[in-house]
Structure formats: structure tokens, C-alpha cells
Amino acid sequence: MHSALVRLQNVFGFFTTVAFSVAAVIALSSFISPQSPSANVRIQNVQVVKGRPHYYSYKKEEYAHVKFDLDADLGTLFNWNTKQVFLYLKAVYPSTRASEPPSEAIIWDAILASSTAPWNQLHFVHPDPKSKSKVLPKKSKKAQAAEKAKAAKSGRKYENDLLYPRGELHLQNQRPKYQITDISGKLQNRTDAVLELGWNVQPWVGPLTWTNWQKIGAWEGLKGGRSQAFDFPEIGAKKVDKKDLGTEKGSEGYRLMAGQEQPRKSG
Ligand SMILES: *[C@@H]1O[C@H](CO)[C@@H](O)[C@H](O)[C@H]1NC(C)=O
């Protein structure tokens, strides 16, 4: 009755049950890990121009270029089950017809990797505000020791390959990655736009979770995360510096390639 095959089937059945239960427990553990994200988004400069927003645009249309400041502390989104966080900043503004939902356009995004994710060139590398160079800053032994001590004091993990603690961002006068275009082709004089931060936490096991604005259990809602309302100016209202209309490159790793520098390991 208990042939080898039946025994094998039982062992395999038991294995899958255990594996599934462990995965379920890991997935659930994310929801009891407390989160208290906060962010401050400020508009720096809004320009509207008529032209070809992409090299593949075949007709001229109005597009907007928004520069911003972002200070965010999303460190608590990184728990032991977090693989990476997809972070984005979108412009939200009323549609031309009141009956339609507001228009949304992503102007900037970043993949924030956890310390357990294998290195990928698309991962976000925080720019150094003190250096114009695209290459990762080199820290002296002394500076590293000072940062280590500071991290220990505030109870944070020190990671040598990061400029700021994981999940913390301080971007100043940041160029967007994408221009804003509207389906109507018209953007000037549109009012009541805001920039809004959003994310998508991608865990090792379990469901993807999106920005929560309200408290859910152990997860506080995002504090801040919305800029003040702004208007798109009229074309020609301000003198536009064409050099100022550049966008940030999509791939982050080019900073490393440009300097032919390998990512530094924590230590
Ligand atoms: C934009 O607004 C300004 C000031 O209110 C007005 O003079 C101008 O005609 C408007 N332009 C368009 C294209 O609506």
C-alpha cells in the first residue's frame, strides 16, 4: 500500500505545503512592519514651450518642463521583504472638460533598491549636491568614519555605497525625466496643477503595494508628498532658456559607466 511512489508524493505534498505557508507568513509580515513615510515636494520652475517634446514627435505641440525639489524619507518602506521601491512624481491637473477625471503625467521616477537586491544599472544613484560630476563621489576614510558614527547614533544602518541612508532623498532643482504633454496638445494657462509623489513597493514575496495616504494598521499615511498648486504659464510669458529644457537620463547606471567606476561595496 505504501509504495515508494506514494511516499514520494506525500513528501512532495508536505514540502509544497510548508513552502507555501512560509511564503504566506513572509508576505503577511510586511503588513505588520511599521511604516511612516514623509516627503516634501516643491516646484522650482515651470516652463511651457511649443515644439517637439521627443525626437520621435512628428508635430509640434505644447509641452511643459517642471523642475522640482524633493526631500523624502521613505526608509521605513524597506523591511526585510522589500526588494525595491518604484518611486515616481506625477503632475496632476484638471482636464479640459470638467466631467473627465484629472490628467496625470509622470515627470520623474526612480528605482530604489533594497540592500538585498542584486546590483542593476537602472537602480537609482543619488546625485551628489556638492559635485557636478556624474561619477559616484569618493569618500575619504575620515568622512566614512564620521558618517558611520552619525548613523550609529541615529540607530540607522550605515551603507558605504549610499550618499544618504536608504530611502532618503534630497534632490534640489532636479530636472524632470519626462516632459508633460497633454492629449489636447494645449498646456499653457492651465491652472491648479500639483506634483504628487507615489510609489509601488515590490516585495520578495507577496502583493505589490501602492502609496497609502491614510493610516492602515501599522502603516502611517504619507505625510506631505504633494506640492502647492501651480499654474502652467503662457508661452513666451517668461524667457525660456533652451539649455534649461534638458531632461535627466532614464538609466542611472550611466553615471558609473561614464566614469568607468565599479559600484562600491558596503563595508
Ligand atoms: C493666457 O492668459 C493670459 C492672461 O490671462 C491671456 O492674456 C492670454 O490670452 C492667455 N492665452 C491663451 C492662449 O489662452
The ligand as an ORCA input file, in Angstrom:
! r2SCAN-3c Opt
* xyz 0 1
  C      -3.295     83.212    -21.166
  O      -3.596     84.090    -20.119
  C      -3.245     85.452    -20.374
  C      -3.506     86.263    -19.124
  O      -4.684     85.935    -18.511
  C      -4.058     85.952    -21.576
  O      -3.711     87.284    -21.866
  C      -3.736     85.063    -22.762
  O      -4.539     85.437    -23.881
  C      -3.976     83.598    -22.455
  N      -3.504     82.782    -23.540
  C      -4.163     81.744    -24.039
  C      -3.553     81.049    -25.200
  O      -5.211     81.371    -23.573
*
